[in-house]
Amino acid sequence: MRILMVEDEKYMAEAIAQVLKKNHYSVDLEYNGEDGLDCGISGIYDIIILDIMLPRIDGISVLKELRRNGIETPVILLTARGETEDKVRGLDSGADDYLAKPFHTDELLARLRALGRRKMELINDGILKYGDIELNPLTLMLRCENKEIKLTLKESQILELLIKRSNMITSKEIIIEKLWGYDTDAEDNHVEIHVSLLRKKLTLLESEVSIRTIRGAGYVLKTVKDGE
């Protein structure tokens, strides 16, 4: 699971990151709201830990902007102890949970596990749809009207990412970082091979959906109705 932590107290952020890494989480750190928003809006994170009091852009504004851009990544807000108003504003703005500082790392780990389970439950209940296709991330089955075909795990993960980011261009770098991990040896050609196989399967299903290459930028899903 990949986590983005946006916290301007660097010593605290780095200490928490070390604990999270020891518990097998991948963690990226940002120290101001502007950089945190840039990272969060990429859609590559599974959970975002977001402090309210941040330089440049405050945490509530970052959260609102993420939700306005269709980013549904679960967010844990870090609030000052006793600041009920901040908690209410955060939850009303789309936060999924909050922690009052100072907190024990065991409590943070428990909140992360709970959000991870909640996200899995949502996946279990949901079929991803785009155009005339339906993707079941659990069974790896891709359906188009009365036809269906089995995807490989990586094909399914790439298509899931493209569907969730259907209003944005997704670069090869984002795909690699999200699906293979930050420290992977995977290269662009790994993505190209899986995308090529996905295109062939979409053609076999006679789907109106295609994966378009935007030169120098990445991939985006389109339907016949979208045109060129």
PyMOL commands that place a pseudoatom at each C-alpha (Angstrom):
pseudoatom trace, name=CA, resn=MET, resi=1, chain=A, elem=C, hetatm=0, pos=[0.000, 0.000, 0.000]
pseudoatom trace, name=CA, resn=ARG, resi=2, chain=A, elem=C, hetatm=0, pos=[1.364, 3.393, -1.001]
pseudoatom trace, name=CA, resn=ILE, resi=3, chain=A, elem=C, hetatm=0, pos=[0.870, 6.353, 1.332]
pseudoatom trace, name=CA, resn=LEU, resi=4, chain=A, elem=C, hetatm=0, pos=[1.379, 10.083, 0.873]
pseudoatom trace, name=CA, resn=MET, resi=5, chain=A, elem=C, hetatm=0, pos=[2.062, 12.005, 4.074]
pseudoatom trace, name=CA, resn=VAL, resi=6, chain=A, elem=C, hetatm=0, pos=[1.838, 15.801, 3.957]
pseudoatom trace, name=CA, resn=GLU, resi=7, chain=A, elem=C, hetatm=0, pos=[3.256, 17.235, 7.184]
pseudoatom trace, name=CA, resn=ASP, resi=8, chain=A, elem=C, hetatm=0, pos=[5.438, 20.336, 7.644]
pseudoatom trace, name=CA, resn=GLU, resi=9, chain=A, elem=C, hetatm=0, pos=[7.069, 19.107, 10.876]
pseudoatom trace, name=CA, resn=LYS, resi=10, chain=A, elem=C, hetatm=0, pos=[9.881, 17.265, 9.101]
pseudoatom trace, name=CA, resn=TYR, resi=11, chain=A, elem=C, hetatm=0, pos=[11.287, 15.415, 12.107]
pseudoatom trace, name=CA, resn=MET, resi=12, chain=A, elem=C, hetatm=0, pos=[7.847, 14.063, 13.000]
pseudoatom trace, name=CA, resn=ALA, resi=13, chain=A, elem=C, hetatm=0, pos=[7.043, 13.165, 9.385]
pseudoatom trace, name=CA, resn=GLU, resi=14, chain=A, elem=C, hetatm=0, pos=[10.320, 11.294, 8.882]
pseudoatom trace, name=CA, resn=ALA, resi=15, chain=A, elem=C, hetatm=0, pos=[9.934, 9.420, 12.182]
pseudoatom trace, name=CA, resn=ILE, resi=16, chain=A, elem=C, hetatm=0, pos=[6.410, 8.282, 11.246]
pseudoatom trace, name=CA, resn=ALA, resi=17, chain=A, elem=C, hetatm=0, pos=[7.567, 7.345, 7.755]
pseudoatom trace, name=CA, resn=GLN, resi=18, chain=A, elem=C, hetatm=0, pos=[10.208, 5.033, 9.224]
pseudoatom trace, name=CA, resn=VAL, resi=19, chain=A, elem=C, hetatm=0, pos=[7.579, 3.281, 11.355]
pseudoatom trace, name=CA, resn=LEU, resi=20, chain=A, elem=C, hetatm=0, pos=[5.271, 2.890, 8.368]
pseudoatom trace, name=CA, resn=LYS, resi=21, chain=A, elem=C, hetatm=0, pos=[8.062, 1.477, 6.201]
pseudoatom trace, name=CA, resn=LYS, resi=22, chain=A, elem=C, hetatm=0, pos=[8.900, -1.079, 8.911]
pseudoatom trace, name=CA, resn=ASN, resi=23, chain=A, elem=C, hetatm=0, pos=[5.249, -2.135, 8.660]
pseudoatom trace, name=CA, resn=HIS, resi=24, chain=A, elem=C, hetatm=0, pos=[5.608, -2.671, 4.907]
pseudoatom trace, name=CA, resn=TYR, resi=25, chain=A, elem=C, hetatm=0, pos=[4.001, 0.557, 3.690]
pseudoatom trace, name=CA, resn=SER, resi=26, chain=A, elem=C, hetatm=0, pos=[5.536, 2.603, 0.877]
pseudoatom trace, name=CA, resn=VAL, resi=27, chain=A, elem=C, hetatm=0, pos=[5.659, 6.262, 1.963]
pseudoatom trace, name=CA, resn=ASP, resi=28, chain=A, elem=C, hetatm=0, pos=[6.238, 9.546, 0.128]
pseudoatom trace, name=CA, resn=LEU, resi=29, chain=A, elem=C, hetatm=0, pos=[6.673, 12.751, 2.163]
pseudoatom trace, name=CA, resn=GLU, resi=30, chain=A, elem=C, hetatm=0, pos=[5.770, 16.324, 1.266]
pseudoatom trace, name=CA, resn=TYR, resi=31, chain=A, elem=C, hetatm=0, pos=[6.180, 19.284, 3.587]
pseudoatom trace, name=CA, resn=ASN, resi=32, chain=A, elem=C, hetatm=0, pos=[3.733, 21.899, 2.245]
pseudoatom trace, name=CA, resn=GLY, resi=33, chain=A, elem=C, hetatm=0, pos=[0.190, 21.947, 0.886]
pseudoatom trace, name=CA, resn=GLU, resi=34, chain=A, elem=C, hetatm=0, pos=[1.145, 22.973, -2.638]
pseudoatom trace, name=CA, resn=ASP, resi=35, chain=A, elem=C, hetatm=0, pos=[3.471, 20.010, -3.213]
pseudoatom trace, name=CA, resn=GLY, resi=36, chain=A, elem=C, hetatm=0, pos=[1.084, 17.727, -1.352]
pseudoatom trace, name=CA, resn=LEU, resi=37, chain=A, elem=C, hetatm=0, pos=[-1.742, 18.696, -3.704]
pseudoatom trace, name=CA, resn=ASP, resi=38, chain=A, elem=C, hetatm=0, pos=[0.441, 18.113, -6.767]
pseudoatom trace, name=CA, resn=CYS, resi=39, chain=A, elem=C, hetatm=0, pos=[1.251, 14.601, -5.551]
pseudoatom trace, name=CA, resn=GLY, resi=40, chain=A, elem=C, hetatm=0, pos=[-2.232, 13.748, -4.305]
pseudoatom trace, name=CA, resn=ILE, resi=41, chain=A, elem=C, hetatm=0, pos=[-3.937, 14.787, -7.513]
pseudoatom trace, name=CA, resn=SER, resi=42, chain=A, elem=C, hetatm=0, pos=[-1.897, 12.177, -9.415]
pseudoatom trace, name=CA, resn=GLY, resi=43, chain=A, elem=C, hetatm=0, pos=[-4.226, 9.513, -8.014]
pseudoatom trace, name=CA, resn=ILE, resi=44, chain=A, elem=C, hetatm=0, pos=[-1.413, 7.023, -7.429]
pseudoatom trace, name=CA, resn=TYR, resi=45, chain=A, elem=C, hetatm=0, pos=[-1.782, 6.793, -3.635]
pseudoatom trace, name=CA, resn=ASP, resi=46, chain=A, elem=C, hetatm=0, pos=[-3.907, 4.374, -1.619]
pseudoatom trace, name=CA, resn=ILE, resi=47, chain=A, elem=C, hetatm=0, pos=[-4.197, 6.632, 1.451]
pseudoatom trace, name=CA, resn=ILE, resi=48, chain=A, elem=C, hetatm=0, pos=[-3.210, 10.252, 2.179]
pseudoatom trace, name=CA, resn=ILE, resi=49, chain=A, elem=C, hetatm=0, pos=[-2.226, 11.462, 5.663]
pseudoatom trace, name=CA, resn=LEU, resi=50, chain=A, elem=C, hetatm=0, pos=[-2.804, 15.225, 5.619]
pseudoatom trace, name=CA, resn=ASP, resi=51, chain=A, elem=C, hetatm=0, pos=[-2.011, 17.810, 8.284]
pseudoatom trace, name=CA, resn=ILE, resi=52, chain=A, elem=C, hetatm=0, pos=[-4.437, 20.737, 8.501]
pseudoatom trace, name=CA, resn=MET, resi=53, chain=A, elem=C, hetatm=0, pos=[-1.849, 23.390, 9.382]
pseudoatom trace, name=CA, resn=LEU, resi=54, chain=A, elem=C, hetatm=0, pos=[0.412, 23.552, 6.321]
pseudoatom trace, name=CA, resn=PRO, resi=55, chain=A, elem=C, hetatm=0, pos=[2.402, 26.314, 4.605]
pseudoatom trace, name=CA, resn=ARG, resi=56, chain=A, elem=C, hetatm=0, pos=[1.376, 27.600, 1.148]
pseudoatom trace, name=CA, resn=ILE, resi=57, chain=A, elem=C, hetatm=0, pos=[-1.993, 25.801, 1.086]
pseudoatom trace, name=CA, resn=ASP, resi=58, chain=A, elem=C, hetatm=0, pos=[-3.767, 24.601, 4.229]
pseudoatom trace, name=CA, resn=GLY, resi=59, chain=A, elem=C, hetatm=0, pos=[-4.874, 20.981, 4.561]
pseudoatom trace, name=CA, resn=ILE, resi=60, chain=A, elem=C, hetatm=0, pos=[-8.617, 21.671, 4.283]
pseudoatom trace, name=CA, resn=SER, resi=61, chain=A, elem=C, hetatm=0, pos=[-8.091, 23.534, 0.997]
pseudoatom trace, name=CA, resn=VAL, resi=62, chain=A, elem=C, hetatm=0, pos=[-5.922, 20.693, -0.302]
pseudoatom trace, name=CA, resn=LEU, resi=63, chain=A, elem=C, hetatm=0, pos=[-8.630, 18.190, 0.622]
pseudoatom trace, name=CA, resn=LYS, resi=64, chain=A, elem=C, hetatm=0, pos=[-11.381, 20.194, -1.068]
pseudoatom trace, name=CA, resn=GLU, resi=65, chain=A, elem=C, hetatm=0, pos=[-9.304, 20.544, -4.243]
pseudoatom trace, name=CA, resn=LEU, resi=66, chain=A, elem=C, hetatm=0, pos=[-8.603, 16.797, -4.328]
pseudoatom trace, name=CA, resn=ARG, resi=67, chain=A, elem=C, hetatm=0, pos=[-12.315, 16.015, -4.077]
pseudoatom trace, name=CA, resn=ARG, resi=68, chain=A, elem=C, hetatm=0, pos=[-13.172, 18.659, -6.703]
pseudoatom trace, name=CA, resn=ASN, resi=69, chain=A, elem=C, hetatm=0, pos=[-10.791, 16.878, -9.077]
pseudoatom trace, name=CA, resn=GLY, resi=70, chain=A, elem=C, hetatm=0, pos=[-12.449, 13.518, -8.519]
pseudoatom trace, name=CA, resn=ILE, resi=71, chain=A, elem=C, hetatm=0, pos=[-9.689, 12.082, -6.317]
pseudoatom trace, name=CA, resn=GLU, resi=72, chain=A, elem=C, hetatm=0, pos=[-11.432, 9.633, -3.976]
pseudoatom trace, name=CA, resn=THR, resi=73, chain=A, elem=C, hetatm=0, pos=[-8.292, 8.468, -2.165]
pseudoatom trace, name=CA, resn=PRO, resi=74, chain=A, elem=C, hetatm=0, pos=[-9.064, 7.983, 1.565]
pseudoatom trace, name=CA, resn=VAL, resi=75, chain=A, elem=C, hetatm=0, pos=[-7.695, 10.881, 3.639]
pseudoatom trace, name=CA, resn=ILE, resi=76, chain=A, elem=C, hetatm=0, pos=[-6.716, 10.895, 7.316]
pseudoatom trace, name=CA, resn=LEU, resi=77, chain=A, elem=C, hetatm=0, pos=[-6.549, 14.458, 8.652]
pseudoatom trace, name=CA, resn=LEU, resi=78, chain=A, elem=C, hetatm=0, pos=[-4.093, 15.394, 11.396]
pseudoatom trace, name=CA, resn=THR, resi=79, chain=A, elem=C, hetatm=0, pos=[-5.690, 17.961, 13.716]
pseudoatom trace, name=CA, resn=ALA, resi=80, chain=A, elem=C, hetatm=0, pos=[-4.660, 19.805, 16.856]
pseudoatom trace, name=CA, resn=ARG, resi=81, chain=A, elem=C, hetatm=0, pos=[-5.980, 18.134, 19.998]
pseudoatom trace, name=CA, resn=GLY, resi=82, chain=A, elem=C, hetatm=0, pos=[-9.312, 19.598, 21.097]
pseudoatom trace, name=CA, resn=GLU, resi=83, chain=A, elem=C, hetatm=0, pos=[-9.949, 21.473, 17.828]
pseudoatom trace, name=CA, resn=THR, resi=84, chain=A, elem=C, hetatm=0, pos=[-13.474, 20.116, 17.248]
pseudoatom trace, name=CA, resn=GLU, resi=85, chain=A, elem=C, hetatm=0, pos=[-14.176, 22.734, 14.563]
pseudoatom trace, name=CA, resn=ASP, resi=86, chain=A, elem=C, hetatm=0, pos=[-11.246, 21.465, 12.468]
pseudoatom trace, name=CA, resn=LYS, resi=87, chain=A, elem=C, hetatm=0, pos=[-12.499, 17.896, 12.749]
pseudoatom trace, name=CA, resn=VAL, resi=88, chain=A, elem=C, hetatm=0, pos=[-16.008, 18.878, 11.654]
pseudoatom trace, name=CA, resn=ARG, resi=89, chain=A, elem=C, hetatm=0, pos=[-14.722, 21.001, 8.752]
pseudoatom trace, name=CA, resn=GLY, resi=90, chain=A, elem=C, hetatm=0, pos=[-12.448, 18.166, 7.647]
pseudoatom trace, name=CA, resn=LEU, resi=91, chain=A, elem=C, hetatm=0, pos=[-15.144, 15.508, 7.677]
pseudoatom trace, name=CA, resn=ASP, resi=92, chain=A, elem=C, hetatm=0, pos=[-17.569, 17.847, 5.899]
pseudoatom trace, name=CA, resn=SER, resi=93, chain=A, elem=C, hetatm=0, pos=[-14.900, 18.510, 3.255]
pseudoatom trace, name=CA, resn=GLY, resi=94, chain=A, elem=C, hetatm=0, pos=[-14.473, 14.821, 2.439]
pseudoatom trace, name=CA, resn=ALA, resi=95, chain=A, elem=C, hetatm=0, pos=[-12.008, 13.429, 4.977]
pseudoatom trace, name=CA, resn=ASP, resi=96, chain=A, elem=C, hetatm=0, pos=[-12.448, 9.760, 5.885]
pseudoatom trace, name=CA, resn=ASP, resi=97, chain=A, elem=C, hetatm=0, pos=[-10.900, 9.897, 9.352]
pseudoatom trace, name=CA, resn=TYR, resi=98, chain=A, elem=C, hetatm=0, pos=[-8.879, 12.138, 11.649]
pseudoatom trace, name=CA, resn=LEU, resi=99, chain=A, elem=C, hetatm=0, pos=[-6.205, 11.886, 14.317]
pseudoatom trace, name=CA, resn=ALA, resi=100, chain=A, elem=C, hetatm=0, pos=[-5.528, 14.494, 16.991]
pseudoatom trace, name=CA, resn=LYS, resi=101, chain=A, elem=C, hetatm=0, pos=[-1.835, 15.293, 17.545]
pseudoatom trace, name=CA, resn=PRO, resi=102, chain=A, elem=C, hetatm=0, pos=[0.101, 14.056, 19.374]
pseudoatom trace, name=CA, resn=PHE, resi=103, chain=A, elem=C, hetatm=0, pos=[-0.913, 10.470, 18.656]
pseudoatom trace, name=CA, resn=HIS, resi=104, chain=A, elem=C, hetatm=0, pos=[0.632, 7.028, 19.128]
pseudoatom trace, name=CA, resn=THR, resi=105, chain=A, elem=C, hetatm=0, pos=[1.871, 5.309, 15.977]
pseudoatom trace, name=CA, resn=ASP, resi=106, chain=A, elem=C, hetatm=0, pos=[-0.089, 2.155, 16.908]
pseudoatom trace, name=CA, resn=GLU, resi=107, chain=A, elem=C, hetatm=0, pos=[-3.291, 4.181, 16.597]
pseudoatom trace, name=CA, resn=LEU, resi=108, chain=A, elem=C, hetatm=0, pos=[-2.245, 5.466, 13.163]
pseudoatom trace, name=CA, resn=LEU, resi=109, chain=A, elem=C, hetatm=0, pos=[-1.454, 1.921, 12.023]
pseudoatom trace, name=CA, resn=ALA, resi=110, chain=A, elem=C, hetatm=0, pos=[-4.894, 0.772, 13.210]
pseudoatom trace, name=CA, resn=ARG, resi=111, chain=A, elem=C, hetatm=0, pos=[-6.585, 3.605, 11.269]
pseudoatom trace, name=CA, resn=LEU, resi=112, chain=A, elem=C, hetatm=0, pos=[-4.604, 2.697, 8.137]
pseudoatom trace, name=CA, resn=ARG, resi=113, chain=A, elem=C, hetatm=0, pos=[-5.628, -0.958, 8.422]
pseudoatom trace, name=CA, resn=ALA, resi=114, chain=A, elem=C, hetatm=0, pos=[-9.274, 0.054, 8.865]
pseudoatom trace, name=CA, resn=LEU, resi=115, chain=A, elem=C, hetatm=0, pos=[-9.216, 2.312, 5.793]
pseudoatom trace, name=CA, resn=GLY, resi=116, chain=A, elem=C, hetatm=0, pos=[-7.442, -0.407, 3.816]
pseudoatom trace, name=CA, resn=ARG, resi=117, chain=A, elem=C, hetatm=0, pos=[-10.220, -2.869, 4.689]
pseudoatom trace, name=CA, resn=ARG, resi=118, chain=A, elem=C, hetatm=0, pos=[-12.891, -0.305, 3.814]
pseudoatom trace, name=CA, resn=LYS, resi=119, chain=A, elem=C, hetatm=0, pos=[-11.314, 0.291, 0.426]
pseudoatom trace, name=CA, resn=MET, resi=120, chain=A, elem=C, hetatm=0, pos=[-11.204, -3.457, -0.228]
pseudoatom trace, name=CA, resn=GLU, resi=121, chain=A, elem=C, hetatm=0, pos=[-14.884, -3.750, 0.679]
pseudoatom trace, name=CA, resn=LEU, resi=122, chain=A, elem=C, hetatm=0, pos=[-15.722, -1.043, -1.851]
pseudoatom trace, name=CA, resn=ILE, resi=123, chain=A, elem=C, hetatm=0, pos=[-13.761, -2.900, -4.518]
pseudoatom trace, name=CA, resn=ASN, resi=124, chain=A, elem=C, hetatm=0, pos=[-15.470, -6.153, -3.565]
pseudoatom trace, name=CA, resn=ASP, resi=125, chain=A, elem=C, hetatm=0, pos=[-18.890, -4.583, -4.103]
pseudoatom trace, name=CA, resn=GLY, resi=126, chain=A, elem=C, hetatm=0, pos=[-18.089, -2.613, -7.241]
pseudoatom trace, name=CA, resn=ILE, resi=127, chain=A, elem=C, hetatm=0, pos=[-17.711, -3.197, -10.957]
pseudoatom trace, name=CA, resn=LEU, resi=128, chain=A, elem=C, hetatm=0, pos=[-15.748, -0.492, -12.765]
pseudoatom trace, name=CA, resn=LYS, resi=129, chain=A, elem=C, hetatm=0, pos=[-17.486, 0.820, -15.879]
pseudoatom trace, name=CA, resn=TYR, resi=130, chain=A, elem=C, hetatm=0, pos=[-16.340, 2.964, -18.778]
pseudoatom trace, name=CA, resn=GLY, resi=131, chain=A, elem=C, hetatm=0, pos=[-18.105, 3.286, -22.096]
pseudoatom trace, name=CA, resn=ASP, resi=132, chain=A, elem=C, hetatm=0, pos=[-19.401, -0.167, -23.009]
pseudoatom trace, name=CA, resn=ILE, resi=133, chain=A, elem=C, hetatm=0, pos=[-16.944, -2.135, -20.833]
pseudoatom trace, name=CA, resn=GLU, resi=134, chain=A, elem=C, hetatm=0, pos=[-17.216, -3.472, -17.285]
pseudoatom trace, name=CA, resn=LEU, resi=135, chain=A, elem=C, hetatm=0, pos=[-14.159, -4.554, -15.303]
pseudoatom trace, name=CA, resn=ASN, resi=136, chain=A, elem=C, hetatm=0, pos=[-14.305, -6.800, -12.248]
pseudoatom trace, name=CA, resn=PRO, resi=137, chain=A, elem=C, hetatm=0, pos=[-10.967, -6.195, -10.432]
pseudoatom trace, name=CA, resn=LEU, resi=138, chain=A, elem=C, hetatm=0, pos=[-11.477, -9.268, -8.246]
pseudoatom trace, name=CA, resn=THR, resi=139, chain=A, elem=C, hetatm=0, pos=[-12.099, -11.869, -10.953]
pseudoatom trace, name=CA, resn=LEU, resi=140, chain=A, elem=C, hetatm=0, pos=[-9.989, -10.012, -13.579]
pseudoatom trace, name=CA, resn=MET, resi=141, chain=A, elem=C, hetatm=0, pos=[-12.873, -10.410, -16.037]
pseudoatom trace, name=CA, resn=LEU, resi=142, chain=A, elem=C, hetatm=0, pos=[-13.500, -7.720, -18.649]
pseudoatom trace, name=CA, resn=ARG, resi=143, chain=A, elem=C, hetatm=0, pos=[-16.989, -7.681, -20.158]
pseudoatom trace, name=CA, resn=CYS, resi=144, chain=A, elem=C, hetatm=0, pos=[-18.430, -5.886, -23.187]
pseudoatom trace, name=CA, resn=GLU, resi=145, chain=A, elem=C, hetatm=0, pos=[-22.139, -6.538, -23.710]
pseudoatom trace, name=CA, resn=ASN, resi=146, chain=A, elem=C, hetatm=0, pos=[-22.438, -10.345, -24.001]
pseudoatom trace, name=CA, resn=LYS, resi=147, chain=A, elem=C, hetatm=0, pos=[-18.720, -11.031, -24.435]
pseudoatom trace, name=CA, resn=GLU, resi=148, chain=A, elem=C, hetatm=0, pos=[-16.052, -11.332, -21.757]
pseudoatom trace, name=CA, resn=ILE, resi=149, chain=A, elem=C, hetatm=0, pos=[-12.367, -12.064, -21.550]
pseudoatom trace, name=CA, resn=LYS, resi=150, chain=A, elem=C, hetatm=0, pos=[-9.889, -12.814, -18.763]
pseudoatom trace, name=CA, resn=LEU, resi=151, chain=A, elem=C, hetatm=0, pos=[-7.156, -10.261, -18.083]
pseudoatom trace, name=CA, resn=THR, resi=152, chain=A, elem=C, hetatm=0, pos=[-3.825, -10.784, -16.405]
pseudoatom trace, name=CA, resn=LEU, resi=153, chain=A, elem=C, hetatm=0, pos=[-3.363, -9.076, -13.030]
pseudoatom trace, name=CA, resn=LYS, resi=154, chain=A, elem=C, hetatm=0, pos=[-1.212, -6.286, -14.477]
pseudoatom trace, name=CA, resn=GLU, resi=155, chain=A, elem=C, hetatm=0, pos=[-3.622, -5.737, -17.389]
pseudoatom trace, name=CA, resn=SER, resi=156, chain=A, elem=C, hetatm=0, pos=[-6.495, -5.441, -14.928]
pseudoatom trace, name=CA, resn=GLN, resi=157, chain=A, elem=C, hetatm=0, pos=[-4.548, -3.059, -12.689]
pseudoatom trace, name=CA, resn=ILE, resi=158, chain=A, elem=C, hetatm=0, pos=[-3.582, -0.825, -15.609]
pseudoatom trace, name=CA, resn=LEU, resi=159, chain=A, elem=C, hetatm=0, pos=[-7.150, -0.706, -16.923]
pseudoatom trace, name=CA, resn=GLU, resi=160, chain=A, elem=C, hetatm=0, pos=[-8.474, -0.011, -13.415]
pseudoatom trace, name=CA, resn=LEU, resi=161, chain=A, elem=C, hetatm=0, pos=[-6.040, 2.911, -13.073]
pseudoatom trace, name=CA, resn=LEU, resi=162, chain=A, elem=C, hetatm=0, pos=[-7.011, 4.302, -16.487]
pseudoatom trace, name=CA, resn=ILE, resi=163, chain=A, elem=C, hetatm=0, pos=[-10.728, 4.049, -15.671]
pseudoatom trace, name=CA, resn=LYS, resi=164, chain=A, elem=C, hetatm=0, pos=[-10.291, 5.783, -12.306]
pseudoatom trace, name=CA, resn=ARG, resi=165, chain=A, elem=C, hetatm=0, pos=[-8.232, 8.508, -14.010]
pseudoatom trace, name=CA, resn=SER, resi=166, chain=A, elem=C, hetatm=0, pos=[-10.456, 8.658, -17.089]
pseudoatom trace, name=CA, resn=ASN, resi=167, chain=A, elem=C, hetatm=0, pos=[-10.489, 12.461, -17.080]
pseudoatom trace, name=CA, resn=MET, resi=168, chain=A, elem=C, hetatm=0, pos=[-6.675, 12.660, -16.936]
pseudoatom trace, name=CA, resn=ILE, resi=169, chain=A, elem=C, hetatm=0, pos=[-3.682, 11.517, -18.982]
pseudoatom trace, name=CA, resn=THR, resi=170, chain=A, elem=C, hetatm=0, pos=[-1.778, 8.787, -17.136]
pseudoatom trace, name=CA, resn=SER, resi=171, chain=A, elem=C, hetatm=0, pos=[1.964, 8.693, -17.731]
pseudoatom trace, name=CA, resn=LYS, resi=172, chain=A, elem=C, hetatm=0, pos=[4.075, 5.541, -17.864]
pseudoatom trace, name=CA, resn=GLU, resi=173, chain=A, elem=C, hetatm=0, pos=[5.896, 6.816, -14.777]
pseudoatom trace, name=CA, resn=ILE, resi=174, chain=A, elem=C, hetatm=0, pos=[2.669, 6.953, -12.780]
pseudoatom trace, name=CA, resn=ILE, resi=175, chain=A, elem=C, hetatm=0, pos=[1.700, 3.439, -13.926]
pseudoatom trace, name=CA, resn=ILE, resi=176, chain=A, elem=C, hetatm=0, pos=[5.118, 2.051, -12.964]
pseudoatom trace, name=CA, resn=GLU, resi=177, chain=A, elem=C, hetatm=0, pos=[5.177, 3.758, -9.558]
pseudoatom trace, name=CA, resn=LYS, resi=178, chain=A, elem=C, hetatm=0, pos=[1.612, 2.707, -8.744]
pseudoatom trace, name=CA, resn=LEU, resi=179, chain=A, elem=C, hetatm=0, pos=[1.731, -0.907, -9.960]
pseudoatom trace, name=CA, resn=TRP, resi=180, chain=A, elem=C, hetatm=0, pos=[5.385, -1.918, -9.637]
pseudoatom trace, name=CA, resn=GLY, resi=181, chain=A, elem=C, hetatm=0, pos=[6.493, 0.371, -6.807]
pseudoatom trace, name=CA, resn=TYR, resi=182, chain=A, elem=C, hetatm=0, pos=[8.860, 3.297, -6.414]
pseudoatom trace, name=CA, resn=ASP, resi=183, chain=A, elem=C, hetatm=0, pos=[12.068, 1.238, -6.223]
pseudoatom trace, name=CA, resn=THR, resi=184, chain=A, elem=C, hetatm=0, pos=[11.254, -1.119, -9.101]
pseudoatom trace, name=CA, resn=ASP, resi=185, chain=A, elem=C, hetatm=0, pos=[13.508, -2.023, -12.017]
pseudoatom trace, name=CA, resn=ALA, resi=186, chain=A, elem=C, hetatm=0, pos=[10.483, -1.997, -14.347]
pseudoatom trace, name=CA, resn=GLU, resi=187, chain=A, elem=C, hetatm=0, pos=[10.884, 0.258, -17.395]
pseudoatom trace, name=CA, resn=ASP, resi=188, chain=A, elem=C, hetatm=0, pos=[8.612, 1.894, -19.953]
pseudoatom trace, name=CA, resn=ASN, resi=189, chain=A, elem=C, hetatm=0, pos=[8.582, -1.193, -22.166]
pseudoatom trace, name=CA, resn=HIS, resi=190, chain=A, elem=C, hetatm=0, pos=[6.925, -3.207, -19.377]
pseudoatom trace, name=CA, resn=VAL, resi=191, chain=A, elem=C, hetatm=0, pos=[3.970, -0.804, -19.535]
pseudoatom trace, name=CA, resn=GLU, resi=192, chain=A, elem=C, hetatm=0, pos=[3.965, -0.757, -23.346]
pseudoatom trace, name=CA, resn=ILE, resi=193, chain=A, elem=C, hetatm=0, pos=[3.724, -4.562, -23.540]
pseudoatom trace, name=CA, resn=HIS, resi=194, chain=A, elem=C, hetatm=0, pos=[0.761, -4.740, -21.149]
pseudoatom trace, name=CA, resn=VAL, resi=195, chain=A, elem=C, hetatm=0, pos=[-1.021, -1.837, -22.872]
pseudoatom trace, name=CA, resn=SER, resi=196, chain=A, elem=C, hetatm=0, pos=[-0.528, -3.533, -26.242]
pseudoatom trace, name=CA, resn=LEU, resi=197, chain=A, elem=C, hetatm=0, pos=[-2.083, -6.758, -24.913]
pseudoatom trace, name=CA, resn=LEU, resi=198, chain=A, elem=C, hetatm=0, pos=[-4.956, -4.777, -23.378]
pseudoatom trace, name=CA, resn=ARG, resi=199, chain=A, elem=C, hetatm=0, pos=[-5.656, -3.127, -26.739]
pseudoatom trace, name=CA, resn=LYS, resi=200, chain=A, elem=C, hetatm=0, pos=[-5.818, -6.517, -28.436]
pseudoatom trace, name=CA, resn=LYS, resi=201, chain=A, elem=C, hetatm=0, pos=[-8.319, -7.767, -25.870]
pseudoatom trace, name=CA, resn=LEU, resi=202, chain=A, elem=C, hetatm=0, pos=[-10.486, -4.662, -26.269]
pseudoatom trace, name=CA, resn=THR, resi=203, chain=A, elem=C, hetatm=0, pos=[-10.447, -5.319, -30.026]
pseudoatom trace, name=CA, resn=LEU, resi=204, chain=A, elem=C, hetatm=0, pos=[-11.434, -8.969, -29.485]
pseudoatom trace, name=CA, resn=LEU, resi=205, chain=A, elem=C, hetatm=0, pos=[-14.405, -7.768, -27.423]
pseudoatom trace, name=CA, resn=GLU, resi=206, chain=A, elem=C, hetatm=0, pos=[-15.318, -5.342, -30.238]
pseudoatom trace, name=CA, resn=SER, resi=207, chain=A, elem=C, hetatm=0, pos=[-15.485, -2.570, -27.635]
pseudoatom trace, name=CA, resn=GLU, resi=208, chain=A, elem=C, hetatm=0, pos=[-15.954, 1.092, -28.477]
pseudoatom trace, name=CA, resn=VAL, resi=209, chain=A, elem=C, hetatm=0, pos=[-13.282, 1.863, -25.855]
pseudoatom trace, name=CA, resn=SER, resi=210, chain=A, elem=C, hetatm=0, pos=[-9.682, 2.397, -26.891]
pseudoatom trace, name=CA, resn=ILE, resi=211, chain=A, elem=C, hetatm=0, pos=[-6.445, 3.317, -25.130]
pseudoatom trace, name=CA, resn=ARG, resi=212, chain=A, elem=C, hetatm=0, pos=[-5.018, 6.378, -26.857]
pseudoatom trace, name=CA, resn=THR, resi=213, chain=A, elem=C, hetatm=0, pos=[-1.344, 7.292, -26.668]
pseudoatom trace, name=CA, resn=ILE, resi=214, chain=A, elem=C, hetatm=0, pos=[-0.695, 10.992, -26.097]
pseudoatom trace, name=CA, resn=ARG, resi=215, chain=A, elem=C, hetatm=0, pos=[2.813, 11.486, -27.448]
pseudoatom trace, name=CA, resn=GLY, resi=216, chain=A, elem=C, hetatm=0, pos=[5.266, 12.452, -24.724]
pseudoatom trace, name=CA, resn=ALA, resi=217, chain=A, elem=C, hetatm=0, pos=[2.571, 12.393, -22.020]
pseudoatom trace, name=CA, resn=GLY, resi=218, chain=A, elem=C, hetatm=0, pos=[1.014, 8.961, -21.541]
pseudoatom trace, name=CA, resn=TYR, resi=219, chain=A, elem=C, hetatm=0, pos=[-2.301, 7.185, -22.044]
pseudoatom trace, name=CA, resn=VAL, resi=220, chain=A, elem=C, hetatm=0, pos=[-5.973, 8.084, -21.833]
pseudoatom trace, name=CA, resn=LEU, resi=221, chain=A, elem=C, hetatm=0, pos=[-9.172, 6.112, -22.351]
pseudoatom trace, name=CA, resn=LYS, resi=222, chain=A, elem=C, hetatm=0, pos=[-11.479, 7.205, -25.163]
pseudoatom trace, name=CA, resn=THR, resi=223, chain=A, elem=C, hetatm=0, pos=[-14.676, 5.924, -26.737]
pseudoatom trace, name=CA, resn=VAL, resi=224, chain=A, elem=C, hetatm=0, pos=[-15.803, 6.123, -30.349]
pseudoatom trace, name=CA, resn=LYS, resi=225, chain=A, elem=C, hetatm=0, pos=[-18.139, 8.955, -29.357]
pseudoatom trace, name=CA, resn=ASP, resi=226, chain=A, elem=C, hetatm=0, pos=[-15.194, 11.014, -28.088]
pseudoatom trace, name=CA, resn=GLY, resi=227, chain=A, elem=C, hetatm=0, pos=[-13.651, 11.188, -31.551]
pseudoatom trace, name=CA, resn=GLU, resi=228, chain=A, elem=C, hetatm=0, pos=[-9.987, 11.894, -32.169]
for i in range(1, 228): cmd.bond("trace and resi %d" % i, "trace and resi %d" % (i + 1))
show_as sticks, trace
zoom trace
